[in-house]
Amino acid sequence: MKRLAWLDYLLIASFLGLAALLVMPGGPLATRVSALWQNVQSSRVIRARWDVIKQLSATRTAPTSNPRPHDLIVVTDYECPHCRRMHREMEEMQAAQDISVGILHLPLSIHRCARDAARAALCAKRVGGFESMHDYLMTESDWMGPVSLEEVAGALEDVPTSDFKACLEDPDTDGELKRHGRLIAELGIRSTPTFLMKSGILDNVKSREDLLRHLRP
């Protein structure tokens, strides 16, 4: 039998080392398999809890004559740059597609003003002015600095200032935001924006074109 040369041993050792790196915890293959499994588990929970997700999310009505409620749910953070960019793209998409969008709030701890913005959006929903508040928070930046959320509400015609302020002071507003957080955690979601349909989490959504690809029959 032919004896293996030192180069053969080196190649075998390199191959085994590479295989170990791929499958070891934290390795590329193990990470990918774990992500796929998490997505499968999340999709099961989404299908089972879809009615709860729809009920909890604030809805942006599609600008069409025959909207289909909650085609799409977005887990978002008002300071997240990609969330803000996708908001603009979704505005254009909704103008041409028969869809509506539901919003779940996941204010990330790295964003100083995101939690207060999420509370403001929930209060605007309660008093009937969610869409205008949501659009303002996603497209303007002054509320992250010198302009208070009460001043923002005062500038929006469909957000009664006194009712809005009372809602901000209501402990149940924090409770509702916590309910969003618990549901999002149950779905296994940790980042924003994340896009959901009843079929599960939408992968690799970076643009309006990616969303349209998922929405096609």
N, C-alpha and C positions, 0 to 999 in steps of 0.2 A: 504494500500500500504506500502511496506517495505521501511523504511527510509534508506537513504544512510549513511553509516558510514564514519568517517573522512578519512579512508584509501581509500574509493571509490572516495571521492572528490579529494584527492591527486593524484590518478591515472588519473582522468579526467583532472585535471589541468596540469599534466605532459604531457599527450597526446596532449592537445591543445597547450601547449608551444612548443613541438617538431614540431607539424604541422606548427606553425607560423614560426619557425626557417627555416623550409624547403622551404616555399613558399615566405617568405619575400624577398625583393630586396637584392641581395647579398647572399642569402641562397643557399644551394647545389642544390635544385630542380630548383629554379629560374635561377641559373647560368647555369645549364645544358640545360634547355629549351631555354634560350637566346642563348647559343652556337649553339644549333641545328638550331634555326631560322636563325642565322647569316650564318651558313653553307648553308642553303637552298637559302638564298638571294645571297650569293657569287656564288653558282653554276649557278644560273640564269644569273648573269653577265658574268661569264666565258664562258658559251655557247654562249651568245650574242656577246661577244667581242673576241672570240677565234682567229679570223684572225688578229686582232690588237695585241693580245698577242704574236702570232707566229712571226709577223713582227718585233716587238720591241725586242724580246729576241735574244740573241746571241746563235748560235746553235753549239752543239758538235756533229759532225757526228758519227753515229754508225759505228763501225768497222765490218760491214757486207756487203755482196754484194748487198743487196736489202733493204736499210734502209727505215723506215717509218718516215718521218719527223715529229718532235715535238710530239712524243707519250707522252713525259713527259716534264713539265716545272718545274724548281726548283727556288724558291725565296731564295736567298742566301746572305751571308755576309762572306767575306774572313777571318775574325778573329773569327767567330763563331765556337767553338770546335766541336759541333755536325755536322755542315756543313762540316767541314774538314774530320771528320770521315766517314760521308756518302759519300763524294766524293770518298774515297778509295773503299768503298763497291760498289758504282755505276760503278767504273772502271771495277771491276770484273764482275758485272752483264752485262754490255754492251758487254763484250767479249763473252758472251754466249747467248745474247738475240738480237732479231732483232728490236732494238729501237734506237732512238736518243733523245738527251736531249737539251732543251732550257734553258737559264739562264736569270733570271730577278734579278736585283741588289737592295738589301735593306740594305745598310750599317747602322748599328745601332749606335746611338749616344754614347753608352757606350764603343764602340770600337774605339780607337784613330786613328788607321791607316786604318780602313775599307773603308772610303770614298775615300781616295787616291787610294786604291787598286781597287775599283770599277771603278774609272776614268781610271786607267791604263788598266783594262780589256776592257773597251769600246774603248779606243784608239787602243789597239792591234786588236780588231775586225775591226776597220776602216782600218788598214793597212795590214790586212790579216793574223795576227798571233794570233788569239784569243785562240785557243786550247792550244798552248804551254804556253802562259801567264797564262791562267786559271789554268792549271795543276801546274805551278810553284807557283802561289799564294796560291793554296790549299795545296800543299805538303811541301813547304819550309817556314821558319820563319824569315830568315835574313832580308827580306824587312820590317819587323816590327821594325827593329833596325838600324844598321849602314849602310846597303846597300840601296841605293836609287833605285827608280823604273826605272830611266833612266839607271842605271847600270844593273838592271835585264833585261831590253829590249836589252841592248848591248850584253848580254850573250845568247840571243835567236836568232837563225839563221833566223827565218822567221819574225822578228819584226825590220823593218828598223829604226834605232835609230833617225835619223833626222826627219823623218815623225812622229814618235811616240812623240818626244819632241814637235813638232809643234802642234800636236793634244792636248797634255796636256795643252798647252797655249791657245787653242781655246775655247772661251766662249761657243760654241755650245756643247762642251763635258759636261759642267755642265747642259746645257739645256736638253741633252739626259738623264742624270742621274735623273733629276727632272721629266722627262716624265715617267721613270720607277717608281719613287716614287708615282706619281699621279695615275698611273694605279693600282699599288699594293694597294694603299689606297682605290681605287674604288672597289677592290675585297674584301675589309675588312680584309686584311692580315696585321698582326702586328709583327710577329715573324719569325725567321729563324731556320732551313730550313722549308719551306712549299712546298709541292709537289702538282702539279696540273695536271689533265688531262682534256680533253674536257668535261667530265662528271661532273667535279667539283673538290673540294679540297679533297685530300686523307687523311683520318683520321688515327691517331695512327701509323705513319710511324717512326719506331725506328731502322729498320735494312733493309738489302737487302731483306730478306725474306718477310717483310711487303710490300715492293715495288712489288716484284714478285707476291704476292697474288693479288694486285690490277691490275696487267697487264694481269693476266690470263683471257681468254675469259669467 
